[in-house]
Amino acid sequence: MSDHRTAFQKELAEAIISSKAVNFEAIGGLLAKYAPKATVLGDEIHFSINHRVMDFCIPPFTQVINEQNLQGIRQLAAQARESA
């Protein structure tokens, strides 16, 4: 898997943002509302955006993604593509 987006992936990401399919302002508002309380309580909110994924989780987590099980997920995805 590349660390860089293809032209299609970039086009799709731009379309998602411009269509407002993901309301980043609403997400920011929720984080602004609940993050201070989570900080005071020592609780946890997980929110991640990077070039590969956008993820928002409220614990308890059902599974922690680490490099080892990420490789397993990639293998399952490759097998699914091959059988399609």
N, CA, C and O atoms as a DFTB+ gen file, in Angstrom:
336 C
 N C O
     1  1       0.845      -1.174       0.000
     2  2       0.000       0.000       0.000
     3  2       0.890       1.236       0.000
     4  3       1.852       1.326       0.762
     5  1       0.561       2.160      -0.843
     6  2       1.355       3.371      -0.992
     7  2       1.057       4.355       0.134
     8  3      -0.030       4.353       0.711
     9  1       2.046       5.194       0.434
    10  2       1.842       6.268       1.398
    11  2       1.247       7.509       0.742
    12  3       0.991       8.510       1.412
    13  1       1.029       7.441      -0.564
    14  2       0.499       8.581      -1.305
    15  2      -0.810       8.195      -1.982
    16  3      -0.991       7.047      -2.385
    17  1      -1.715       9.151      -2.104
    18  2      -2.987       8.906      -2.775
    19  2      -2.792       8.868      -4.278
    20  3      -1.941       9.562      -4.835
    21  1      -3.611       8.029      -4.925
    22  2      -3.665       8.056      -6.384
    23  2      -4.489       9.274      -6.799
    24  3      -5.124       9.912      -5.959
    25  1      -4.480       9.590      -8.077
    26  2      -5.281      10.720      -8.574
    27  2      -6.761      10.488      -8.272
    28  3      -7.478      11.421      -7.912
    29  1      -7.217       9.233      -8.422
    30  2      -8.622       8.924      -8.135
    31  2      -8.933       9.118      -6.657
    32  3      -9.960       9.705      -6.317
    33  1      -8.061       8.633      -5.771
    34  2      -8.298       8.770      -4.337
    35  2      -8.336      10.237      -3.933
    36  3      -9.144      10.631      -3.092
    37  1      -7.464      11.050      -4.530
    38  2      -7.458      12.489      -4.256
    39  2      -8.761      13.124      -4.734
    40  3      -9.347      13.950      -4.034
    41  1      -9.210      12.740      -5.922
    42  2     -10.468      13.259      -6.460
    43  2     -11.635      12.889      -5.556
    44  3     -12.506      13.715      -5.286
    45  1     -11.647      11.638      -5.090
    46  2     -12.725      11.177      -4.215
    47  2     -12.699      11.921      -2.884
    48  3     -13.748      12.337      -2.393
    49  1     -11.517      12.094      -2.294
    50  2     -11.411      12.824      -1.033
    51  2     -11.916      14.255      -1.192
    52  3     -12.633      14.762      -0.329
    53  1     -11.543      14.903      -2.290
    54  2     -12.004      16.266      -2.545
    55  2     -13.519      16.312      -2.726
    56  3     -14.172      17.254      -2.277
    57  1     -14.082      15.292      -3.386
    58  2     -15.534      15.239      -3.584
    59  2     -16.260      15.054      -2.257
    60  3     -17.307      15.660      -2.031
    61  1     -15.710      14.221      -1.381
    62  2     -16.334      14.010      -0.065
    63  2     -16.342      15.321       0.716
    64  3     -17.344      15.675       1.336
    65  1     -15.223      16.038       0.682
    66  2     -15.140      17.302       1.415
    67  2     -16.074      18.345       0.808
    68  3     -16.820      18.998       1.538
    69  1     -16.046      18.512      -0.510
    70  2     -16.866      19.550      -1.135
    71  2     -18.360      19.242      -1.065
    72  3     -19.177      20.163      -1.040
    73  1     -18.729      17.957      -1.033
    74  2     -20.147      17.596      -0.946
    75  2     -20.685      17.714       0.473
    76  3     -21.892      17.645       0.702
    77  1     -19.767      17.895       1.424
    78  2     -20.122      17.952       2.843
    79  2     -20.737      16.641       3.325
    80  3     -21.547      16.628       4.251
    81  1     -20.341      15.536       2.685
    82  2     -20.790      14.210       3.126
    83  2     -20.318      13.931       4.544
    84  3     -20.971      13.207       5.296
    85  1     -19.187      14.507       4.898
    86  2     -18.685      14.454       6.268
    87  2     -18.727      15.885       6.779
    88  3     -18.095      16.771       6.204
    89  1     -19.460      16.113       7.844
    90  2     -19.624      17.452       8.380
    91  2     -18.535      17.706       9.425
    92  3     -18.723      17.437      10.612
    93  1     -17.396      18.228       8.966
    94  2     -16.263      18.451       9.854
    95  2     -16.572      19.508      10.915
    96  3     -16.050      19.432      12.027
    97  1     -17.404      20.481      10.591
    98  2     -17.770      21.484      11.587
    99  2     -18.557      20.862      12.728
   100  3     -18.341      21.202      13.891
   101  1     -19.472      19.948      12.401
   102  2     -20.245      19.272      13.444
   103  2     -19.340      18.390      14.300
   104  3     -19.487      18.338      15.521
   105  1     -18.410      17.703      13.655
   106  2     -17.463      16.863      14.402
   107  2     -16.640      17.744      15.343
   108  3     -16.438      17.402      16.508
   109  1     -16.167      18.882      14.826
   110  2     -15.398      19.802      15.660
   111  2     -16.218      20.321      16.834
   112  3     -15.705      20.464      17.944
   113  1     -17.490      20.601      16.585
   114  2     -18.369      21.068      17.661
   115  2     -18.547      20.022      18.748
   116  3     -18.548      20.344      19.936
   117  1     -18.698      18.772      18.338
   118  2     -18.837      17.696      19.326
   119  2     -17.564      17.509      20.131
   120  3     -17.610      17.309      21.344
   121  1     -16.422      17.574      19.446
   122  2     -15.154      17.452      20.170
   123  2     -14.977      18.620      21.137
   124  3     -14.530      18.429      22.268
   125  1     -15.326      19.823      20.699
   126  2     -15.211      20.991      21.569
   127  2     -16.126      20.855      22.789
   128  3     -15.790      21.319      23.878
   129  1     -17.267      20.224      22.600
   130  2     -18.221      20.062      23.700
   131  2     -17.778      18.989      24.692
   132  3     -17.862      19.192      25.903
   133  1     -17.303      17.837      24.180
   134  2     -17.049      16.693      25.054
   135  2     -15.589      16.478      25.438
   136  3     -15.326      15.818      26.443
   137  1     -14.634      17.003      24.685
   138  2     -13.221      16.775      24.996
   139  2     -12.798      17.359      26.351
   140  3     -12.041      16.711      27.075
   141  1     -13.261      18.558      26.715
   142  2     -12.856      19.065      28.034
   143  2     -13.319      18.159      29.179
   144  3     -12.575      17.933      30.133
   145  1     -14.527      17.650      29.085
   146  2     -15.031      16.756      30.137
   147  2     -14.223      15.455      30.166
   148  3     -13.887      14.946      31.235
   149  1     -13.917      14.924      28.973
   150  2     -13.108      13.701      28.912
   151  2     -11.740      13.948      29.540
   152  3     -11.200      13.074      30.218
   153  1     -11.180      15.134      29.319
   154  2      -9.879      15.479      29.882
   155  2      -9.934      15.523      31.401
   156  3      -9.059      14.980      32.075
   157  1     -10.956      16.166      31.936
   158  2     -11.092      16.292      33.385
   159  2     -11.318      14.924      34.030
   160  3     -10.761      14.628      35.087
   161  1     -12.139      14.094      33.383
   162  2     -12.451      12.776      33.944
   163  2     -11.347      11.753      33.701
   164  3     -11.352      10.675      34.295
   165  1     -10.410      12.089      32.836
   166  2      -9.378      11.114      32.473
   167  2      -9.945      10.056      31.552
   168  3      -9.391       8.962      31.447
   169  1     -11.046      10.369      30.881
   170  2     -11.694       9.443      29.959
   171  2     -11.073       9.607      28.581
   172  3     -10.103      10.347      28.416
   173  1     -11.621       8.930      27.609
   174  2     -10.963       8.898      26.314
   175  2     -11.952       9.042      25.173
   176  3     -13.024       8.437      25.180
   177  1     -11.583       9.841      24.205
   178  2     -12.259       9.940      22.921
   179  2     -11.170       9.776      21.880
   180  3     -10.128      10.427      21.963
   181  1     -11.395       8.927      20.915
   182  2     -10.380       8.700      19.889
   183  2     -10.885       9.244      18.560
   184  3     -11.943       8.840      18.077
   185  1     -10.129      10.159      17.973
   186  2     -10.488      10.720      16.679
   187  2      -9.217      10.880      15.874
   188  3      -8.254      11.496      16.331
   189  1      -9.217      10.323      14.670
   190  2      -8.006      10.347      13.855
   191  2      -8.359      10.619      12.401
   192  3      -9.259       9.992      11.842
   193  1      -7.653      11.550      11.801
   194  2      -7.765      11.795      10.367
   195  2      -6.353      11.791       9.814
   196  3      -5.485      12.517      10.298
   197  1      -6.128      10.973       8.802
   198  2      -4.860      11.035       8.088
   199  2      -5.100      10.679       6.636
   200  3      -6.254      10.597       6.214
   201  1      -4.079      10.469       5.876
   202  2      -4.256      10.254       4.438
   203  2      -4.863       8.893       4.110
   204  3      -5.239       8.655       2.962
   205  1      -4.968       8.007       5.078
   206  2      -5.537       6.688       4.815
   207  2      -6.926       6.476       5.409
   208  3      -7.715       5.697       4.875
   209  1      -7.228       7.156       6.500
   210  2      -8.454       6.808       7.213
   211  2      -8.968       7.982       8.037
   212  3      -8.207       8.855       8.456
   213  1     -10.280       7.978       8.257
   214  2     -10.877       8.846       9.254
   215  2     -11.574       7.922      10.232
   216  3     -12.385       7.090       9.826
   217  1     -11.277       8.053      11.495
   218  2     -11.772       7.122      12.495
   219  2     -12.212       7.893      13.725
   220  3     -11.497       8.779      14.194
   221  1     -13.376       7.565      14.248
   222  2     -13.885       8.175      15.470
   223  2     -14.423       7.058      16.347
   224  3     -15.347       6.351      15.946
   225  1     -13.869       6.890      17.519
   226  2     -14.284       5.800      18.403
   227  2     -14.542       6.326      19.800
   228  3     -13.849       7.214      20.295
   229  1     -15.546       5.760      20.412
   230  2     -15.808       6.007      21.821
   231  2     -15.606       4.663      22.515
   232  3     -16.335       3.714      22.226
   233  1     -14.629       4.557      23.428
   234  2     -14.345       3.280      24.080
   235  2     -15.573       2.740      24.802
   236  3     -16.469       3.531      25.093
   237  1     -15.678       1.456      25.110
   238  2     -14.579       0.505      24.985
   239  2     -14.378       0.084      23.529
   240  3     -15.338      -0.129      22.787
   241  1     -13.125      -0.030      23.145
   242  2     -12.794      -0.441      21.793
   243  2     -13.026      -1.937      21.662
   244  3     -12.696      -2.707      22.564
   245  1     -13.593      -2.342      20.540
   246  2     -13.778      -3.769      20.311
   247  2     -12.490      -4.410      19.822
   248  3     -12.274      -5.608      20.007
   249  1     -11.635      -3.609      19.197
   250  2     -10.363      -4.125      18.707
   251  2      -9.393      -2.973      18.541
   252  3      -9.752      -1.911      18.031
   253  1      -8.194      -3.184      18.963
   254  2      -7.149      -2.191      18.760
   255  2      -6.396      -2.582      17.504
   256  3      -5.885      -3.697      17.398
   257  1      -6.330      -1.665      16.556
   258  2      -5.620      -1.931      15.312
   259  2      -4.145      -1.653      15.537
   260  3      -3.756      -0.541      15.892
   261  1      -3.345      -2.655      15.330
   262  2      -1.903      -2.451      15.369
   263  2      -1.324      -2.991      14.068
   264  3      -2.055      -3.546      13.247
   265  1      -0.057      -2.839      13.880
   266  2       0.551      -3.222      12.604
   267  2       0.347      -4.701      12.295
   268  3       0.168      -5.070      11.135
   269  1       0.372      -5.546      13.313
   270  2       0.217      -6.985      13.071
   271  2      -1.173      -7.311      12.544
   272  3      -1.284      -7.989      11.523
   273  1      -2.242      -6.854      13.200
   274  2      -3.564      -7.203      12.685
   275  2      -3.938      -6.353      11.478
   276  3      -4.848      -6.717      10.733
   277  1      -3.255      -5.225      11.267
   278  2      -3.458      -4.463      10.045
   279  2      -2.993      -5.280       8.838
   280  3      -3.629      -5.251       7.785
   281  1      -1.888      -6.007       8.991
   282  2      -1.417      -6.875       7.911
   283  2      -2.468      -7.946       7.615
   284  3      -2.703      -8.274       6.452
   285  1      -3.095      -8.489       8.646
   286  2      -4.153      -9.483       8.447
   287  2      -5.342      -8.911       7.701
   288  3      -5.912      -9.568       6.830
   289  1      -5.717      -7.684       8.042
   290  2      -6.826      -7.018       7.350
   291  2      -6.474      -6.810       5.882
   292  3      -7.307      -7.023       5.002
   293  1      -5.237      -6.394       5.623
   294  2      -4.796      -6.199       4.241
   295  2      -4.828      -7.505       3.459
   296  3      -5.214      -7.519       2.291
   297  1      -4.424      -8.606       4.096
   298  2      -4.452      -9.906       3.418
   299  2      -5.883     -10.317       3.106
   300  3      -6.154     -10.830       2.021
   301  1      -6.807     -10.097       4.045
   302  2      -8.222     -10.429       3.795
   303  2      -8.775      -9.593       2.629
   304  3      -9.510     -10.103       1.784
   305  1      -8.414      -8.314       2.597
   306  2      -8.883      -7.439       1.522
   307  2      -8.329      -7.906       0.181
   308  3      -9.042      -7.898      -0.823
   309  1      -7.057      -8.314       0.161
   310  2      -6.451      -8.798      -1.082
   311  2      -7.136     -10.083      -1.550
   312  3      -7.391     -10.253      -2.742
   313  1      -7.431     -10.976      -0.622
   314  2      -8.122     -12.211      -0.978
   315  2      -9.518     -11.916      -1.522
   316  3      -9.961     -12.558      -2.475
   317  1     -10.206     -10.956      -0.927
   318  2     -11.549     -10.592      -1.392
   319  2     -11.475     -10.026      -2.812
   320  3     -12.321     -10.336      -3.652
   321  1     -10.463      -9.197      -3.077
   322  2     -10.313      -8.641      -4.437
   323  2     -10.028      -9.742      -5.451
   324  3     -10.544      -9.716      -6.568
   325  1      -9.209     -10.702      -5.056
   326  2      -8.861     -11.790      -5.969
   327  2     -10.065     -12.666      -6.285
   328  3     -10.195     -13.152      -7.409
   329  1     -10.939     -12.873      -5.321
   330  2     -12.090     -13.744      -5.540
   331  2     -13.256     -13.026      -6.210
   332  3     -14.225     -13.661      -6.625
   333  1     -13.160     -11.696      -6.315
   334  2     -14.270     -10.928      -6.933
   335  2     -14.212     -10.980      -8.436
   336  3     -15.060     -10.394      -9.108
